[in-house]
Amino acid sequence: MTDLVVRKIDFDLDGDVPFLWNPSNPAFSLQANAISFLAIAFEKFVVAAVREAMPQIEDPEVLEEARAFVHQEAQHSKAHRAHADALARAYPGLAGTLDEAIEYYQRLAERKSLAWRLAFLADMEATFTPFFKMLLDHERTLFRAGDERVASLFLWHFCEEVEHRSSGLIIYQEVVRSRWYRTAVVPSAAWHSLAVMELILEGFNRFVPLEDRVLDARVLSTKYSLRTAVSNLLPWRAKVEIPSPFPDLPKDEAREMVRGLLDSQSPFHDPGDQPLPSFADVWFEHFESGGDVAHFYSSLEGRQSQGWGAHAFHPLPVASIEPMSADSVAITFDVPDELADLFTYEPGQHVSIRAVVEGEDVRRTYSIYPARSEKRLAVGIKRSPGGQFSSYAVDRLRVGDVLGVAPPTGRFSVPLEESLARHHVGIAGGSGVGPVLSVLATTLEEEPLSRFTLLHANRDAASRMFTADLERLAAAHPGRLQVLDVLEDTHGRLDLPMLRGWVEDGTLAEVDAWFVCGPDAMADAVTAALGDLGVDPGSVHAESYTPGAARAGEMSAEAAAHADATLSFVLGGEELSVPVAGRTVLDAALATGRDVPWSCRSGLCGTCQARLCSGSVEMAHNDVLSDAEIDAGLILTCQSRPTSDAVRVDYDR
């Protein structure tokens, strides 16, 4: 028997729910929506059949199995009804499509014997394990990339279908007691299932505009696919491509699923012999530990991040998105009151952001640009060539989307004193203006006798970021802010002669603090130029970045000599060991499959920091940790390689 648990979960589906809930995969969105409609109709059919069979069940354990199975299926139907109702609010005709699917199964129940209906139930339930295993094995690309509310509904349903994989067959065998009859029913069961699916897909085409569904829903129809495949064989016919819900599914996994489907209809099939998705264990463990499975991914990340201490990713909704140019946006996050202290920031600090983009777990670091007094968590994001996350943020991110955000880190400012009258200079290239803007705005507010000069380097005028913010600050602080645009298409690149000219004409005279931020090459060139001009290195505060790229430096001879070191690390109260194998501490830890904290991989953000408990390491780059923090044992694991035979670090600290 199966020890079934009836889980009553309230999914967050009262608001607007997109029809293409996974816009990166329209075909899968369509298929999952069809499954939702099918589940409502089929599970009403199933519940009625099992309840009719209960008086004939003599074994008390089977009877208890049947009761729990019915309750689980009733919960599935109820939850999917909430999803279907949400879609019908946007596309009212879909309510009629759902009614047609329900009526189809009701007519089928009236015509077919109880034995046939129980065989149909056993046949269908047997197919679910191989099919849902395939889906759950690829949950990162199929579900995590989509709307979390809808994804959470399907994850729950599919995990519970795997959980009660034997129930339909157990009930059938108790009442009908014929192995062969179930197999004999397979052809008609398959025909009726495909007929209902055709009905649902036709409704999608009829009532959901093409611009909202993107694809002709018939691409999921077996009849349409077969006709198209035959047509494509004819040399005089134009070839028609049929989009797949699983474009990246390896052929061996596809073959394994098909074998599983065929085996499931054998008269000697035993569901207990089928391989199960490892993700189901993750889901059940998260539920049993009190996790919010109605918001599965954000709650799972929140729980996991508790083990990451000060550098957890917290799920934050996007409150607003403001375009700044054709390829840049300003994004503001909604920080709940209970996290307000955690997300208090200093001028020039940055946050690491985590999202699933096209099925990949992507993490990037962006600077906070508002003044300290605004207490508003906002970042500027500019599209970079080939930038996976930046393109997603500029083109597809929407208000209400939830991203993982780590608390602010970084040191890119100087202490401010109200009585001081100083001259601060910012030199920013491209999106490097973000942290400089925060320093600039805070300085103008908190040091009212000081002034600020900004050299703002960009490709052209159209690519400038924060133009409106700078104009507002200049108007609010007349005579105290000077902005000098350096446009590559007009003035050429910022270089030593330009800087020397501004020093000699007094524009950059008597500077107390310099703030340099931009791409690596630009920041390095400016820092070198300031050195050539005799600027005190202690007054220069520099940050640099290479969009989307990691940096870990060359391996030294000492690190190479310890490439075979053993790493032990503590994360979330668990300690693991792994061979370093020439990798950084971070990469070695990630090789264990644990969700180790990281973001920039460049020594810029501090997300990956851990305490070095024993052994020794060398760090290639460090733009985050102070000397005192290093003396206290903190390291950036993305930049650290062992220089001893064994190293132990603690991410929990």
C-alpha positions in Angstrom: 0.0 0.0 0.0 1.0 3.6 -0.4 1.1 5.9 2.6 -0.6 8.9 1.0 -0.8 12.4 2.5 -3.6 14.7 1.6 -2.1 18.2 1.3 -4.5 21.1 1.1 -2.6 24.0 -0.5 -3.9 27.4 -1.3 -2.2 28.5 -4.5 -1.9 32.2 -5.2 -4.0 32.3 -8.4 -6.6 35.0 -7.5 -4.9 37.8 -9.6 -3.9 37.9 -13.2 -2.2 34.7 -14.5 -0.5 34.8 -17.9 -1.6 32.3 -20.4 2.1 31.8 -21.4 3.2 31.4 -17.9 6.7 30.3 -19.1 7.3 32.8 -22.0 10.7 31.2 -22.8 8.8 28.0 -23.8 5.4 28.7 -25.3 4.8 25.1 -26.4 5.3 23.8 -22.8 3.1 26.6 -21.4 0.3 25.5 -23.8 0.8 21.8 -22.9 0.7 22.5 -19.2 -2.4 24.7 -19.5 -4.1 21.8 -21.4 -3.0 19.4 -18.7 -4.7 21.7 -16.1 -8.0 21.6 -18.0 -7.7 17.9 -18.6 -6.9 17.3 -14.9 -10.1 19.0 -13.8 -12.3 16.9 -16.1 -10.4 13.6 -15.7 -10.1 13.7 -11.9 -13.9 14.3 -11.5 -14.3 11.2 -13.6 -11.8 9.3 -11.5 -13.2 10.3 -8.2 -16.7 9.3 -9.2 -15.4 5.9 -10.4 -13.5 5.1 -7.3 -16.3 6.1 -5.0 -18.6 3.8 -7.0 -16.1 1.0 -6.5 -15.6 1.5 -2.8 -18.5 -0.8 -1.7 -16.9 -3.6 -3.6 -13.5 -3.2 -1.9 -13.1 -5.9 0.9 -9.5 -5.3 1.9 -9.4 -2.5 4.5 -5.9 -1.4 3.5 -7.0 -1.0 -0.1 -10.2 0.8 1.0 -8.0 3.3 3.0 -5.8 3.7 -0.1 -8.9 4.5 -2.2 -10.1 7.1 0.3 -6.8 8.9 0.4 -6.4 8.6 -3.4 -9.9 10.2 -3.9 -9.0 13.0 -1.5 -5.7 13.8 -3.2 -7.4 13.8 -6.6 -10.2 16.1 -5.4 -7.5 18.5 -4.2 -5.8 18.4 -7.6 -9.1 19.2 -9.3 -9.8 22.1 -7.0 -6.4 23.6 -7.4 -6.5 23.3 -11.2 -9.9 24.8 -11.2 -8.4 27.9 -9.6 -5.9 28.0 -12.5 -8.5 27.5 -15.2 -10.7 30.2 -13.6 -7.8 32.6 -13.7 -7.3 32.0 -17.4 -11.1 32.2 -18.0 -11.2 35.7 -16.4 -8.9 36.9 -19.1 -10.4 34.7 -21.9 -14.1 34.1 -20.9 -14.6 31.5 -23.7 -12.3 29.1 -22.0 -15.0 28.5 -19.3 -17.1 26.9 -22.0 -14.1 24.8 -23.2 -13.6 23.4 -19.7 -17.3 22.6 -19.4 -17.1 20.7 -22.7 -14.2 18.6 -21.4 -16.1 17.8 -18.2 -19.2 16.9 -20.2 -17.1 14.6 -22.4 -16.0 12.6 -19.4 -19.5 12.6 -17.9 -20.9 11.1 -21.1 -18.1 8.5 -21.1 -18.9 7.6 -17.5 -22.6 7.0 -18.5 -21.7 4.7 -21.4 -18.8 2.7 -19.9 -18.9 0.0 -17.2 -17.2 0.4 -13.9 -14.6 -2.2 -14.9 -13.7 -0.2 -18.0 -13.5 3.1 -16.1 -11.2 1.5 -13.4 -9.0 0.1 -16.2 -8.9 3.5 -17.8 -7.9 5.0 -14.5 -5.1 2.4 -14.0 -3.9 2.8 -17.6 -3.7 6.6 -17.3 -2.2 6.7 -13.8 0.5 4.2 -15.0 1.6 6.6 -17.7 2.1 9.5 -15.4 5.2 8.3 -13.6 7.5 8.1 -16.7 6.1 11.3 -18.2 6.1 13.3 -15.0 9.6 12.0 -14.1 10.8 13.4 -17.3 9.2 16.8 -16.5 10.5 16.9 -13.0 14.0 15.8 -14.1 14.0 19.1 -16.1 12.2 21.3 -13.6 14.8 24.0 -13.8 14.1 24.7 -17.5 10.4 23.8 -17.6 9.1 25.2 -14.4 11.7 27.4 -12.6 11.9 29.7 -15.7 8.2 30.5 -15.5 5.6 32.2 -13.3 6.3 30.8 -9.8 2.6 30.5 -8.9 1.7 28.3 -11.8 4.9 26.4 -11.6 4.3 25.6 -8.0 0.9 24.2 -8.8 2.3 21.8 -11.4 5.2 20.7 -9.2 2.8 19.8 -6.4 0.5 17.9 -8.6 3.2 16.0 -10.5 5.0 15.0 -7.3 1.8 13.7 -5.8 1.0 11.8 -9.0 4.4 10.1 -8.6 3.6 9.5 -4.9 0.3 7.6 -5.6 1.7 5.9 -8.7 0.4 2.5 -7.5 -3.0 3.6 -6.3 -5.0 3.3 -9.5 -3.6 -0.2 -10.2 -4.2 -1.4 -6.6 -7.9 -0.3 -6.8 -8.4 -1.8 -10.2 -6.9 -5.2 -9.2 -9.0 -5.3 -6.1 -12.2 -4.8 -7.9 -11.7 -6.2 -11.5 -9.0 -8.8 -10.8 -7.9 -9.2 -14.4 -4.4 -8.2 -15.6 -5.3 -8.6 -19.3 -8.5 -6.6 -19.3 -6.6 -3.4 -18.4 -4.2 -3.9 -21.3 -7.2 -4.6 -23.7 -8.7 -1.2 -22.7 -5.5 0.7 -23.6 -6.4 1.6 -27.3 -9.8 3.0 -26.4 -8.4 4.8 -23.3 -5.8 6.5 -25.4 -8.3 7.4 -28.1 -10.6 9.1 -25.6 -7.7 10.9 -23.9 -6.5 12.3 -27.2 -10.0 13.4 -28.1 -10.4 15.5 -25.0 -7.0 17.0 -25.6 -8.0 17.9 -29.1 -11.1 19.6 -27.7 -9.1 21.6 -25.2 -6.5 22.7 -27.8 -9.3 23.8 -30.2 -10.7 26.0 -27.4 -7.3 27.6 -26.8 -7.1 28.5 -30.5 -10.7 29.8 -30.6 -10.6 31.9 -27.4 -7.0 33.0 -26.8 -5.6 35.5 -29.3 -2.6 34.3 -31.2 -0.5 37.2 -29.8 -1.1 35.8 -26.3 -0.5 32.1 -27.1 2.2 32.7 -29.8 1.7 29.3 -31.3 -1.1 27.5 -33.0 -2.3 25.2 -30.2 -2.7 22.3 -32.7 1.1 21.8 -32.7 0.4 19.7 -29.5 -2.3 17.7 -31.3 -1.3 14.1 -32.2 -3.5 14.2 -35.3 -2.0 17.5 -36.5 1.6 16.3 -35.8 1.1 13.1 -37.8 -0.5 15.0 -40.7 2.3 17.5 -40.7 5.0 14.8 -40.5 3.5 13.1 -43.6 3.2 16.4 -45.4 6.8 17.2 -44.7 7.8 14.0 -46.5 6.3 15.2 -49.7 9.0 17.1 -51.7 6.5 19.5 -53.3 5.1 20.7 -50.0 6.6 23.4 -47.9 8.1 22.1 -44.7 6.3 23.0 -41.5 8.3 23.1 -38.2 6.5 21.7 -35.1 7.7 23.4 -31.9 8.5 20.9 -29.1 7.7 21.6 -25.5 11.0 19.8 -24.8 13.5 21.2 -27.3 16.5 20.3 -25.2 15.5 16.8 -24.1 18.4 14.4 -24.8 17.4 11.6 -27.1 18.3 8.9 -24.6 16.0 10.4 -22.1 13.2 10.7 -24.7 13.7 7.0 -25.5 13.7 6.1 -21.8 10.3 7.9 -21.3 8.8 6.2 -24.3 9.9 2.8 -23.0 8.4 3.7 -19.6 5.1 4.6 -21.2 5.0 1.3 -23.1 6.0 -0.8 -20.1 3.4 0.9 -18.0 0.6 -0.7 -20.1 2.0 -4.2 -19.7 -0.3 -6.6 -17.8 2.6 -7.4 -15.5 3.5 -3.7 -14.9 4.6 -2.9 -11.3 4.7 0.9 -10.6 7.1 0.2 -7.7 9.8 -0.8 -10.2 9.7 2.5 -12.0 12.6 5.0 -11.4 11.4 8.1 -9.6 12.5 11.8 -10.1 15.0 12.9 -7.5 13.2 16.3 -7.4 10.2 14.7 -5.7 12.4 14.0 -2.6 13.3 17.7 -2.6 9.7 18.8 -2.8 8.4 16.4 -0.1 11.2 17.4 2.2 10.5 21.1 1.7 6.8 20.5 2.4 7.4 18.5 5.5 9.8 21.1 6.9 7.1 23.8 6.6 8.1 25.4 3.3 5.7 27.5 1.4 5.2 25.1 -1.6 2.6 27.5 -3.1 5.7 29.7 -3.8 8.1 26.8 -4.1 11.2 28.4 -5.5 11.3 31.6 -3.5 10.5 29.8 -0.3 13.1 27.1 -1.0 15.7 29.8 -1.7 14.7 31.6 1.4 15.1 28.5 3.5 18.4 27.6 1.9 19.7 31.1 2.3 19.3 31.0 6.1 22.5 28.9 6.0 24.3 31.6 4.1 24.2 34.1 6.9 24.6 37.7 5.9 24.8 36.9 2.2 21.5 35.2 1.7 19.3 35.7 -1.4 15.9 37.0 -0.4 12.9 36.9 -2.8 12.0 40.5 -3.5 9.2 41.7 -5.9 10.0 44.2 -8.6 8.1 47.4 -7.6 8.9 49.5 -10.7 10.8 49.4 -14.0 11.8 52.8 -15.6 13.4 52.9 -19.0 16.5 55.2 -19.1 17.6 54.6 -22.7 17.0 52.1 -25.4 19.2 49.6 -23.7 19.0 50.4 -20.0 16.4 50.4 -17.2 16.2 51.4 -13.5 14.6 48.7 -11.3 13.2 49.3 -7.9 12.5 46.4 -5.5 9.8 46.2 -2.8 11.6 45.5 0.4 9.3 44.2 3.2 9.5 45.9 6.6 11.1 42.9 8.2 14.0 43.1 5.8 14.4 46.9 5.9 17.4 46.8 8.2 19.1 44.0 6.3 18.8 46.1 3.1 20.0 49.4 4.5 22.9 50.5 2.3 25.9 52.8 2.2 26.5 55.0 -0.8 28.2 53.1 -3.7 27.3 49.6 -2.4 25.9 46.9 -4.7 23.6 43.9 -4.5 23.8 40.5 -6.1 20.7 39.5 -8.0 19.7 35.9 -8.8 17.2 34.7 -11.4 16.4 31.8 -13.6 16.9 32.9 -17.2 16.1 30.5 -20.0 16.4 27.7 -17.5 19.8 28.7 -16.2 20.5 29.9 -12.6 22.0 33.4 -13.4 23.6 35.7 -10.8 24.8 39.2 -11.5 25.9 42.2 -9.4 24.5 45.7 -9.8 25.1 48.9 -7.9 22.5 50.8 -5.9 22.1 54.3 -7.3 19.8 56.3 -5.0 21.1 58.5 -2.2 21.4 56.9 1.3 18.5 59.1 2.5 16.1 57.7 0.0 16.2 54.2 1.6 15.1 52.9 -1.8 16.6 49.7 -3.1 17.1 50.4 -6.8 19.7 49.4 -9.4 20.4 50.5 -13.0 20.9 47.7 -15.6 22.4 48.3 -19.0 22.3 45.6 -21.7 25.7 44.3 -22.4 26.7 42.4 -25.6 25.7 38.7 -25.0 24.5 39.6 -21.5 22.0 36.9 -20.5 20.6 38.6 -17.5 20.9 42.2 -18.7 18.9 41.4 -21.9 16.3 39.6 -19.8 16.0 42.6 -17.4 15.7 45.1 -20.2 13.4 43.2 -22.5 11.3 40.7 -20.4 11.3 41.6 -16.7 8.0 42.9 -15.4 6.7 44.6 -12.4 5.6 42.0 -9.8 8.3 39.5 -10.9 10.3 38.1 -8.0 14.1 38.0 -8.0 16.5 36.7 -5.4 18.5 39.7 -4.0 21.3 39.5 -1.5 22.0 42.3 1.1 24.2 45.2 0.1 28.0 44.9 0.2 31.0 46.8 -1.0 33.2 49.8 0.0 33.1 52.7 -2.5 32.7 55.8 -0.4 34.3 58.0 2.2 33.0 59.2 5.5 31.0 62.4 5.1 31.1 65.3 7.5 28.6 68.2 7.4 31.3 70.8 8.3 33.7 69.9 5.5 34.1 71.8 2.2 35.6 69.3 -0.3 35.8 68.7 -4.0 34.8 65.1 -5.0 35.3 63.8 -8.5 33.5 60.9 -10.1 34.8 59.3 -13.3 32.2 56.8 -14.6 32.1 54.7 -17.8 28.8 53.3 -19.0 26.8 51.6 -16.3 29.6 52.4 -13.9 27.8 55.7 -13.2 25.4 53.8 -10.8 27.6 53.6 -7.7 29.1 57.1 -8.5 25.6 58.5 -8.6 24.8 57.2 -5.1 28.0 58.7 -3.8 27.4 61.9 -5.6 23.8 62.3 -4.4 24.6 61.4 -0.8 27.6 63.8 -0.8 25.5 66.7 -2.0 22.9 66.1 0.7 25.1 65.3 3.7 28.1 67.6 3.0 26.4 70.8 2.0 29.6 72.8 1.7 31.2 70.3 -0.8 30.9 70.1 -4.5 31.0 67.3 -7.0 32.3 67.0 -10.6 31.3 64.0 -12.7 33.0 62.9 -15.8 30.4 60.8 -17.5 31.9 58.6 -20.3 29.5 56.9 -22.8 29.4 55.6 -26.3 27.0 58.3 -27.4 24.4 60.6 -26.0 21.6 58.1 -26.5 23.3 55.5 -24.3 23.6 57.7 -21.2 22.0 56.4 -18.0 20.4 58.5 -15.2 20.2 61.7 -17.3 17.0 62.8 -15.5 18.5 62.1 -12.1 21.6 64.1 -12.8 19.5 67.0 -14.1 17.3 66.9 -11.0 20.4 66.9 -8.7 22.0 69.8 -10.6 18.8 71.9 -10.2 18.5 71.0 -6.5 22.1 71.9 -5.8 23.0 74.9 -8.0 26.7 75.5 -8.4 27.7 72.4 -6.6 27.4 69.7 -9.3 29.2 69.9 -12.6 28.6 67.1 -15.2 31.0 66.8 -18.1 29.9 64.3 -20.8 32.6 62.4 -22.6 31.0 60.9 -25.7 33.1 58.4 -27.6 31.5 59.3 -31.0 32.2 63.0 -30.4 35.2 63.4 -28.1 36.9 60.0 -28.4 37.7 57.9 -25.4 38.6 59.4 -22.0 42.4 59.4 -21.8 45.4 61.1 -20.1 45.4 64.2 -22.3 41.8 64.9 -21.5 42.3 64.5 -17.8 45.5 66.6 -17.9 43.6 69.4 -19.7 40.9 69.5 -17.0 43.5 69.5 -14.3 45.4 72.4 -15.9 42.3 74.5 -16.5 41.2 74.1 -12.9 38.2 71.9 -13.5 39.8 69.1 -11.6 41.9 71.2 -9.2 42.2 70.5 -5.5 40.4 67.2 -5.5 40.0 65.5 -2.2 38.5 62.2 -3.3 38.2 60.4 -6.7 35.6 57.7 -7.5 36.4 55.7 -10.6 34.0 53.0 -11.9 33.6 51.4 -15.3 34.7 48.5 -17.5 38.1 47.0 -16.5 40.1 48.5 -19.3 38.6 52.0 -18.7 39.0 51.9 -14.9 42.6 50.7 -15.2 43.5 53.3 -17.8 42.0 56.1 -15.7 43.6 55.0 -12.5 47.0 54.8 -14.3 46.4 58.3 -15.8 45.7 59.7 -12.3 48.9 58.3 -11.1 50.8 59.9 -14.0 49.2 63.2 -13.0 50.6 62.9 -9.4 47.3 62.1 -7.7 47.7 60.5 -4.3 46.7 56.8 -4.7 45.1 56.9 -1.3 42.5 59.4 -2.5 41.4 57.2 -5.5 38.5 54.7 -4.9 38.1 52.5 -7.9 35.8 49.7 -9.0 35.7 47.9 -12.3 33.8 45.2 -14.1 33.8 43.1 -17.2 30.1 42.5 -18.1 29.1 38.9 -17.6 32.7 37.7 -17.2 34.4 36.0 -14.3 38.0 36.6 -13.3 40.1 34.4 -11.0 43.6 35.3 -12.1 46.4 33.0 -13.1 47.3 30.1 -10.8 50.6 30.8 -9.0 53.3 28.2 -8.6 52.4 27.7 -5.0 48.7 27.2 -5.8 49.6 24.8 -8.6 51.7 22.8 -6.2 48.6 22.3 -4.1 46.1 21.7 -6.9 45.3 18.3 -5.4 44.4 19.8 -2.0 41.2 18.7 -0.1 38.5 21.2 0.6 36.1 20.8 3.6 33.3 23.4 3.8 30.4 24.0 6.1 27.1 25.2 4.6 23.7 25.2 6.3 25.1 23.2 9.2 26.4 20.4 6.9 30.1 19.7 6.3 31.3 18.2 3.1 34.7 17.4 1.6 35.8 17.5 -2.0 39.0 17.4 -4.0 40.0 20.9 -5.2 41.4 19.5 -8.5 43.0 22.8 -9.5 39.8 24.8 -9.0 39.0 27.8 -6.9 37.4 27.1 -3.5 34.1 28.2 -4.8 34.2 26.0 -7.9 35.2 23.0 -5.9 32.4 23.5 -3.4 29.9 23.9 -6.3 31.0 20.6 -7.7 29.3 18.9 -4.8 25.9 20.1 -6.1 25.2 22.2 -3.1 23.7 25.7 -3.5 26.8 27.5 -2.5 26.5 31.3 -2.4 28.1 33.2 -5.3 27.3 35.9 -7.8 30.0 37.9 -9.7 32.9 35.4 -9.6 35.1 38.4 -9.9 35.9 39.4 -6.4 33.6 42.4 -6.6 30.4 41.5 -4.7 31.3 39.5 -1.6 28.4 37.1 -1.9 30.8 34.1 -1.9 32.8 35.1 1.2 33.5 32.5 3.9 35.7 32.2 7.0 38.9 30.3 6.5 39.1 27.9 9.5 42.3 26.1 8.7 44.8 25.8 5.9 45.9 28.7 3.7 44.7 30.2 0.4 45.7 33.0 -2.0 43.2 35.5 -3.3 43.7 36.7 -6.9 41.3 39.8 -6.6 39.6 41.5 -3.8 37.5 44.6 -4.1 35.3 43.9 -1.1 37.1 42.8 2.0 38.9 45.2 4.3 42.3 44.4 5.8 40.5 43.9 9.1 38.1 41.4 7.6 41.0 39.5 6.0 42.9 39.5 9.3 39.7 38.0 10.8 39.9 35.1 8.4 37.3 36.1 5.7 38.1 35.1 2.1 36.4 35.5 -1.2 36.0 31.8 -2.3 35.6 32.7 -6.0 39.1 34.2 -5.9 40.8 31.8 -3.5 43.0 28.8 -4.3 44.6 26.5 -1.7 48.2 26.9 -0.8 48.2 24.1 1.7 47.3 20.4 1.4 43.9 20.8 3.2 41.6 23.8 3.5 38.5 24.2 5.7 36.1 27.1 5.2 32.8 28.0 6.9 30.1 29.7 4.8 27.8 29.8 7.9 30.4 31.7 9.9 
